[in-house]
Amino acid sequence: MSQSLVKNLIHLTFSTKARALLIKDDVRTELHKYMKGVFRVWECPAIAVNSVEDHVHVLFCLSKNLALKKIVEEVKRSSSRWIKSKGPNYRNVYWQAGYGAFSIGQSAVPNVIRYIENQREHHRRRSFQDEFRELCRRYEVEIDERYCWD
């Protein structure tokens, strides 16, 4: 085959440092648009982006030419710089060092989009830590909580 065809769908989540409640409504929509732009520039189109005050969820298609670590690093670096430019209320926004990234199949896309879109409602009942534990359990990823919550 002379052509390489790839579709790597990734459900990504990461929080603010120490889960500080810093992502406010006045920048939320613009932040999501900005992040989508970063994913697009790196040829990793974002399918869904949403956040609550302390974390972000993204469903995107990872480019066959890029390591997952690189796109996460670029999105976090660029969006951190961008949000700090939004005024004094945002100068202390930092992302946690780590992240969770889970591969999904095409048939799961509608459910993951719905899950990402319903973050505000979802987090009326559950903390980010509990949600992340559940995602790791669901995707069968072992976590060591001593190193998970920076």
TORNULUM-432557 format. One line per 4 residues: number of its first residue (from 1); their letters; for each residue x, y, z of N, C-alpha, C, O. Coordinates in nm, 3 decimals. Example, Ala and Ser with C-alpha at 12.3 -4.5 7.8 and 13.67 -1.06 7.14 Angstrom:
// residues 2
1) as) 1.319:-0.569:0.780:1.230:-0.450:0.780:1.320:-0.330:0.780:1.424:-0.332:0.846 ~ 1.285:-0.225:0.708:1.367:-0.106:0.714:1.290:0.003:0.787:1.341:0.114:0.804
***
This chain:
// residues 150
1) msqs) 0.085:-0.117:0.000:0.000:0.000:0.000:0.090:0.124:0.000:0.180:0.134:0.083 ~ 0.067:0.214:-0.089:0.152:0.333:-0.101:0.105:0.448:-0.012:0.172:0.551:-0.004 ~ -0.008:0.431:0.052:-0.065:0.538:0.134:-0.080:0.490:0.277:-0.117:0.375:0.301 ~ -0.053:0.578:0.372:-0.072:0.544:0.514:-0.200:0.612:0.562:-0.210:0.734:0.562
5) lvkn) -0.296:0.532:0.603:-0.424:0.584:0.648:-0.438:0.556:0.798:-0.424:0.442:0.843 ~ -0.465:0.662:0.874:-0.468:0.650:1.019:-0.581:0.734:1.074:-0.607:0.844:1.025 ~ -0.649:0.684:1.176:-0.746:0.764:1.251:-0.730:0.728:1.398:-0.780:0.625:1.444 ~ -0.661:0.815:1.469:-0.638:0.797:1.612:-0.722:0.898:1.688:-0.686:1.015:1.697
9) lihl) -0.833:0.853:1.742:-0.922:0.940:1.819:-0.881:0.936:1.965:-0.868:0.829:2.024 ~ -0.860:1.055:2.023:-0.809:1.066:2.160:-0.903:1.151:2.244:-0.941:1.262:2.206 ~ -0.939:1.098:2.360:-1.011:1.175:2.462:-0.905:1.222:2.561:-0.847:1.142:2.635 ~ -0.881:1.352:2.563:-0.777:1.415:2.645:-0.841:1.494:2.757:-0.941:1.563:2.736
13) tfst) -0.783:1.485:2.876:-0.826:1.571:2.986:-0.705:1.612:3.069:-0.612:1.533:3.090 ~ -0.708:1.735:3.115:-0.605:1.786:3.206:-0.664:1.899:3.288:-0.762:1.962:3.247 ~ -0.605:1.923:3.403:-0.662:2.022:3.495:-0.568:2.140:3.513:-0.453:2.140:3.469 ~ -0.622:2.241:3.578:-0.539:2.352:3.621:-0.448:2.299:3.732:-0.480:2.199:3.797
17) kara) -0.337:2.365:3.753:-0.245:2.323:3.859:-0.320:2.327:3.993:-0.385:2.426:4.027 ~ -0.309:2.218:4.067:-0.376:2.201:4.197:-0.528:2.216:4.185:-0.596:2.246:4.284 ~ -0.580:2.196:4.065:-0.723:2.205:4.039:-0.784:2.338:4.084:-0.898:2.344:4.130 ~ -0.705:2.445:4.069:-0.754:2.579:4.104:-0.871:2.616:4.012:-0.869:2.584:3.893
21) llik) -0.971:2.682:4.069:-1.093:2.716:3.995:-1.070:2.846:3.917:-1.118:2.952:3.957 ~ -0.999:2.838:3.806:-0.953:2.957:3.735:-1.011:2.977:3.595:-0.994:3.084:3.537 ~ -1.078:2.877:3.541:-1.135:2.893:3.406:-1.276:2.949:3.422:-1.371:2.876:3.452 ~ -1.288:3.078:3.401:-1.415:3.148:3.425:-1.497:3.160:3.296:-1.445:3.147:3.185
25) ddvr) -1.627:3.184:3.316:-1.720:3.192:3.204:-1.683:3.300:3.103:-1.709:3.284:2.984 ~ -1.622:3.410:3.149:-1.594:3.520:3.057:-1.488:3.486:2.952:-1.477:3.557:2.852 ~ -1.409:3.382:2.973:-1.309:3.342:2.873:-1.329:3.200:2.820:-1.259:3.158:2.728 ~ -1.422:3.128:2.877:-1.438:2.986:2.845:-1.459:2.959:2.696:-1.385:2.879:2.638
29) telh) -1.555:3.023:2.634:-1.584:2.999:2.492:-1.465:3.036:2.405:-1.429:2.963:2.313 ~ -1.404:3.149:2.435:-1.287:3.194:2.359:-1.168:3.099:2.378:-1.093:3.073:2.284 ~ -1.152:3.047:2.500:-1.045:2.950:2.527:-1.065:2.825:2.443:-0.970:2.773:2.385 ~ -1.188:2.776:2.436:-1.217:2.657:2.357:-1.184:2.682:2.210:-1.124:2.596:2.145
33) kymk) -1.223:2.798:2.157:-1.192:2.832:2.018:-1.042:2.839:1.997:-0.990:2.792:1.896 ~ -0.972:2.899:2.092:-0.827:2.911:2.080:-0.762:2.771:2.076:-0.677:2.743:1.991 ~ -0.805:2.685:2.169:-0.749:2.549:2.172:-0.778:2.476:2.041:-0.690:2.408:1.988 ~ -0.900:2.489:1.988:-0.932:2.425:1.861:-0.838:2.473:1.751:-0.797:2.395:1.665
37) gvfr) -0.804:2.601:1.755:-0.711:2.656:1.657:-0.573:2.595:1.669:-0.508:2.567:1.568 ~ -0.527:2.574:1.792:-0.395:2.512:1.813:-0.397:2.369:1.759:-0.304:2.328:1.690 ~ -0.501:2.295:1.790:-0.511:2.158:1.737:-0.511:2.159:1.584:-0.447:2.075:1.521 ~ -0.583:2.254:1.524:-0.590:2.262:1.378:-0.452:2.291:1.317:-0.412:2.229:1.219
41) vwec) -0.380:2.387:1.376:-0.246:2.421:1.326:-0.155:2.299:1.326:-0.072:2.283:1.236 ~ -0.168:2.213:1.426:-0.085:2.093:1.438:-0.146:1.972:1.366:-0.103:1.859:1.386 ~ -0.247:1.997:1.283:-0.312:1.893:1.202:-0.370:1.780:1.288:-0.362:1.662:1.254 ~ -0.429:1.822:1.399:-0.496:1.731:1.492:-0.634:1.788:1.520:-0.657:1.839:1.630
45) paia) -0.727:1.781:1.427:-0.854:1.851:1.443:-0.929:1.812:1.571:-0.946:1.694:1.601 ~ -0.973:1.915:1.643:-1.053:1.893:1.764:-1.198:1.873:1.724:-1.253:1.950:1.646 ~ -1.258:1.771:1.777:-1.397:1.739:1.749:-1.486:1.803:1.855:-1.596:1.850:1.824 ~ -1.440:1.804:1.979:-1.515:1.865:2.090:-1.416:1.916:2.193:-1.317:1.851:2.224
49) vnsv) -1.446:2.035:2.247:-1.367:2.095:2.355:-1.465:2.154:2.454:-1.559:2.223:2.416 ~ -1.443:2.126:2.581:-1.525:2.188:2.685:-1.444:2.189:2.814:-1.346:2.117:2.829 ~ -1.488:2.275:2.905:-1.418:2.286:3.033:-1.516:2.328:3.141:-1.626:2.377:3.115 ~ -1.472:2.306:3.263:-1.533:2.365:3.381:-1.421:2.443:3.448:-1.313:2.458:3.390
53) edhv) -1.445:2.494:3.566:-1.351:2.586:3.629:-1.211:2.531:3.649:-1.114:2.607:3.651 ~ -1.198:2.397:3.664:-1.067:2.342:3.700:-1.008:2.243:3.600:-0.900:2.190:3.625 ~ -1.077:2.215:3.489:-1.018:2.122:3.393:-1.084:2.130:3.256:-1.190:2.190:3.238 ~ -1.015:2.068:3.159:-1.055:2.071:3.019:-1.068:1.927:2.968:-0.993:1.838:3.010
57) hvlf) -1.163:1.906:2.879:-1.175:1.781:2.805:-1.171:1.813:2.656:-1.230:1.912:2.612 ~ -1.103:1.730:2.580:-1.096:1.747:2.434:-1.107:1.609:2.369:-1.048:1.512:2.416 ~ -1.183:1.603:2.263:-1.181:1.487:2.175:-1.119:1.535:2.044:-1.168:1.629:1.982 ~ -1.010:1.471:2.004:-0.943:1.514:1.882:-0.887:1.393:1.807:-0.878:1.282:1.859
61) clsk) -0.850:1.420:1.683:-0.791:1.318:1.597:-0.641:1.345:1.588:-0.599:1.446:1.531 ~ -0.562:1.256:1.644:-0.417:1.273:1.648:-0.357:1.249:1.509:-0.382:1.146:1.446 ~ -0.277:1.345:1.464:-0.208:1.332:1.336:-0.116:1.210:1.337:-0.054:1.179:1.439 ~ -0.107:1.143:1.224:-0.017:1.028:1.213:0.129:1.072:1.217:0.218:0.988:1.234
65) nlal) 0.154:1.201:1.202:0.291:1.254:1.198:0.336:1.316:1.330:0.440:1.381:1.334 ~ 0.259:1.298:1.436:0.287:1.370:1.560:0.272:1.278:1.680:0.182:1.195:1.686 ~ 0.362:1.294:1.775:0.350:1.220:1.901:0.246:1.288:1.989:0.237:1.411:1.992 ~ 0.170:1.209:2.060:0.068:1.262:2.151:0.128:1.364:2.247:0.070:1.471:2.267
69) kkiv) 0.242:1.333:2.304:0.307:1.422:2.400:0.328:1.561:2.341:0.311:1.662:2.410 ~ 0.365:1.569:2.215:0.394:1.697:2.150:0.270:1.783:2.138:0.275:1.902:2.170 ~ 0.159:1.727:2.093:0.038:1.809:2.078:-0.015:1.854:2.213:-0.061:1.968:2.226 ~ -0.010:1.768:2.314:-0.055:1.808:2.447:0.034:1.921:2.499:-0.017:2.020:2.553
73) eevk) 0.163:1.907:2.484:0.257:2.011:2.526:0.226:2.144:2.456:0.225:2.248:2.521 ~ 0.203:2.140:2.327:0.177:2.264:2.251:0.045:2.328:2.291:0.037:2.450:2.305 ~ -0.059:2.249:2.307:-0.190:2.303:2.346:-0.182:2.366:2.485:-0.233:2.476:2.507 ~ -0.118:2.297:2.578:-0.107:2.351:2.713:-0.020:2.477:2.717:-0.055:2.575:2.781
77) rsss) 0.092:2.474:2.648:0.183:2.589:2.645:0.115:2.711:2.583:0.114:2.819:2.641 ~ 0.058:2.691:2.465:-0.004:2.802:2.393:-0.125:2.858:2.466:-0.141:2.980:2.477 ~ -0.211:2.770:2.517:-0.332:2.818:2.584:-0.300:2.884:2.718:-0.370:2.976:2.759 ~ -0.196:2.838:2.785:-0.154:2.903:2.910:-0.108:3.045:2.881:-0.145:3.139:2.952
81) rwik) -0.028:3.061:2.779:0.019:3.195:2.741:-0.099:3.283:2.700:-0.107:3.400:2.739 ~ -0.191:3.226:2.621:-0.306:3.301:2.573:-0.394:3.348:2.689:-0.431:3.466:2.696 ~ -0.429:3.257:2.780:-0.521:3.295:2.888:-0.459:3.398:2.982:-0.530:3.482:3.037 ~ -0.329:3.393:3.000:-0.262:3.493:3.084:-0.272:3.632:3.024:-0.263:3.731:3.096
85) skgp) -0.291:3.641:2.893:-0.304:3.771:2.827:-0.442:3.832:2.846:-0.466:3.945:2.803 ~ -0.533:3.759:2.908:-0.671:3.804:2.923:-0.695:3.890:3.047:-0.809:3.920:3.081 ~ -0.589:3.928:3.114:-0.603:4.021:3.225:-0.551:3.966:3.356:-0.512:3.850:3.365 ~ -0.550:4.053:3.457:-0.489:4.016:3.586:-0.556:3.898:3.655:-0.491:3.828:3.733
89) nyrn) -0.683:3.873:3.629:-0.751:3.759:3.691:-0.697:3.626:3.641:-0.723:3.522:3.702 ~ -0.623:3.628:3.530:-0.577:3.504:3.468:-0.426:3.487:3.470:-0.374:3.391:3.413 ~ -0.355:3.577:3.534:-0.207:3.567:3.531:-0.154:3.446:3.607:-0.039:3.407:3.588 ~ -0.236:3.386:3.693:-0.191:3.269:3.770:-0.247:3.137:3.718:-0.251:3.039:3.792
93) vywq) -0.292:3.134:3.594:-0.343:3.010:3.537:-0.224:2.927:3.486:-0.147:2.970:3.400 ~ -0.213:2.808:3.542:-0.113:2.711:3.500:-0.184:2.577:3.486:-0.278:2.548:3.559 ~ -0.138:2.497:3.391:-0.193:2.362:3.376:-0.111:2.264:3.458:0.008:2.285:3.479 ~ -0.174:2.157:3.504:-0.102:2.052:3.573:0.004:1.993:3.480:-0.008:2.005:3.358
97) agyg) 0.105:1.932:3.536:0.213:1.876:3.454:0.164:1.758:3.370:0.205:1.743:3.255 ~ 0.078:1.676:3.424:0.035:1.555:3.354:-0.095:1.573:3.279:-0.147:1.684:3.265 ~ -0.147:1.462:3.231:-0.273:1.460:3.157:-0.321:1.317:3.147:-0.247:1.222:3.174 ~ -0.445:1.301:3.109:-0.500:1.171:3.076:-0.538:1.171:2.930:-0.605:1.264:2.884
101) afsi) -0.497:1.071:2.856:-0.531:1.060:2.714:-0.570:0.917:2.686:-0.494:0.824:2.713 ~ -0.689:0.900:2.632:-0.746:0.767:2.614:-0.791:0.751:2.469:-0.865:0.835:2.417 ~ -0.749:0.644:2.404:-0.791:0.620:2.267:-0.933:0.566:2.268:-0.972:0.488:2.355 ~ -1.010:0.609:2.168:-1.147:0.560:2.157:-1.171:0.514:2.014:-1.099:0.553:1.922
105) gqsa) -1.271:0.432:1.997:-1.312:0.387:1.865:-1.416:0.480:1.805:-1.481:0.556:1.877 ~ -1.431:0.474:1.675:-1.526:0.560:1.604:-1.667:0.546:1.659:-1.740:0.645:1.668 ~ -1.707:0.426:1.697:-1.844:0.406:1.747:-1.868:0.478:1.880:-1.984:0.501:1.915 ~ -1.764:0.513:1.953:-1.779:0.581:2.081:-1.785:0.734:2.067:-1.813:0.803:2.165
109) vpnv) -1.759:0.786:1.948:-1.752:0.932:1.929:-1.878:1.004:1.978:-1.865:1.099:2.055 ~ -1.998:0.964:1.939:-2.116:1.037:1.986:-2.127:1.040:2.140:-2.164:1.143:2.197 ~ -2.096:0.929:2.205:-2.103:0.925:2.352:-1.998:1.015:2.416:-2.026:1.083:2.514 ~ -1.877:1.014:2.360:-1.770:1.098:2.417:-1.802:1.245:2.394:-1.780:1.327:2.483
113) iryi) -1.854:1.281:2.278:-1.894:1.420:2.254:-2.000:1.462:2.354:-1.990:1.570:2.414 ~ -2.099:1.380:2.374:-2.206:1.411:2.469:-2.149:1.426:2.611:-2.187:1.517:2.685 ~ -2.058:1.338:2.647:-1.993:1.344:2.777:-1.917:1.476:2.793:-1.928:1.541:2.897 ~ -1.842:1.515:2.693:-1.764:1.639:2.699:-1.858:1.760:2.703:-1.835:1.853:2.780
117) enqr) -1.962:1.759:2.624:-2.056:1.871:2.622:-2.130:1.890:2.754:-2.170:2.001:2.787 ~ -2.148:1.782:2.830:-2.226:1.788:2.954:-2.140:1.802:3.080:-2.181:1.760:3.188 ~ -2.023:1.858:3.066:-1.932:1.869:3.181:-1.991:1.948:3.298:-1.979:1.905:3.413 ~ -2.053:2.060:3.271:-2.106:2.143:3.380:-2.206:2.064:3.465:-2.198:2.063:3.588
121) ehhr) -2.299:1.998:3.400:-2.397:1.917:3.473:-2.329:1.801:3.545:-2.359:1.772:3.661 ~ -2.239:1.735:3.476:-2.168:1.621:3.531:-2.095:1.658:3.661:-2.094:1.580:3.757 ~ -2.037:1.777:3.663:-1.956:1.815:3.780:-2.035:1.882:3.892:-1.977:1.931:3.989 ~ -2.163:1.884:3.879:-2.245:1.923:3.994:-2.245:1.811:4.097:-2.272:1.835:4.215
125) rrsf) -2.214:1.689:4.052:-2.220:1.572:4.140:-2.085:1.505:4.163:-2.073:1.419:4.250 ~ -1.983:1.541:4.086:-1.858:1.466:4.091:-1.738:1.558:4.072:-1.739:1.646:3.986 ~ -1.635:1.536:4.152:-1.512:1.615:4.142:-1.429:1.568:4.022:-1.452:1.459:3.969 ~ -1.333:1.650:3.982:-1.241:1.610:3.875:-1.166:1.483:3.914:-1.150:1.393:3.832
129) qdef) -1.121:1.475:4.040:-1.046:1.357:4.083:-1.130:1.230:4.069:-1.082:1.128:4.018 ~ -1.255:1.236:4.113:-1.342:1.118:4.100:-1.369:1.085:3.953:-1.371:0.968:3.914 ~ -1.389:1.188:3.873:-1.410:1.166:3.730:-1.287:1.101:3.666:-1.300:1.008:3.588 ~ -1.169:1.151:3.700:-1.046:1.097:3.641:-1.023:0.953:3.684:-0.983:0.869:3.603
133) relc) -1.050:0.923:3.811:-1.040:0.784:3.857:-1.132:0.693:3.774:-1.094:0.584:3.734 ~ -1.255:0.742:3.751:-1.351:0.663:3.674:-1.305:0.645:3.529:-1.318:0.536:3.474 ~ -1.252:0.751:3.467:-1.201:0.738:3.330:-1.088:0.634:3.325:-1.084:0.550:3.235 ~ -0.998:0.641:3.421:-0.888:0.544:3.424:-0.939:0.402:3.443:-0.890:0.308:3.380
137) rrye) -1.038:0.385:3.530:-1.098:0.254:3.549:-1.163:0.205:3.421:-1.144:0.090:3.380 ~ -1.241:0.293:3.358:-1.312:0.256:3.235:-1.216:0.219:3.122:-1.242:0.125:3.047 ~ -1.106:0.292:3.110:-1.010:0.265:3.004:-0.899:0.170:3.048:-0.803:0.147:2.974 ~ -0.912:0.114:3.168:-0.818:0.017:3.222:-0.675:0.070:3.226:-0.580:0.005:3.181
141) veid) -0.662:0.190:3.282:-0.533:0.255:3.300:-0.506:0.262:3.450:-0.585:0.318:3.525 ~ -0.394:0.206:3.492:-0.357:0.213:3.633:-0.301:0.349:3.667:-0.221:0.404:3.591 ~ -0.342:0.404:3.780:-0.287:0.533:3.823:-0.224:0.516:3.960:-0.268:0.435:4.041 ~ -0.122:0.593:3.985:-0.058:0.601:4.116:-0.092:0.740:4.168:-0.034:0.840:4.125
145) eryc) -0.185:0.746:4.260:-0.236:0.875:4.307:-0.131:0.959:4.380:-0.153:1.078:4.402 ~ -0.021:0.900:4.417:0.087:0.981:4.478:0.144:1.080:4.378:0.198:1.183:4.417 ~ 0.131:1.050:4.249:0.190:1.134:4.147:0.088:1.196:4.052:0.124:1.257:3.952 ~ -0.037:1.179:4.084:-0.144:1.216:3.989:-0.196:1.358:4.009:-0.244:1.418:3.913
149) wd) -0.189:1.411:4.127:-0.262:1.534:4.158:-0.171:1.652:4.185:-0.167:1.702:4.297 ~ -0.098:1.695:4.085:-0.011:1.813:4.107:-0.087:1.943:4.094:-0.029:2.050:4.109
***
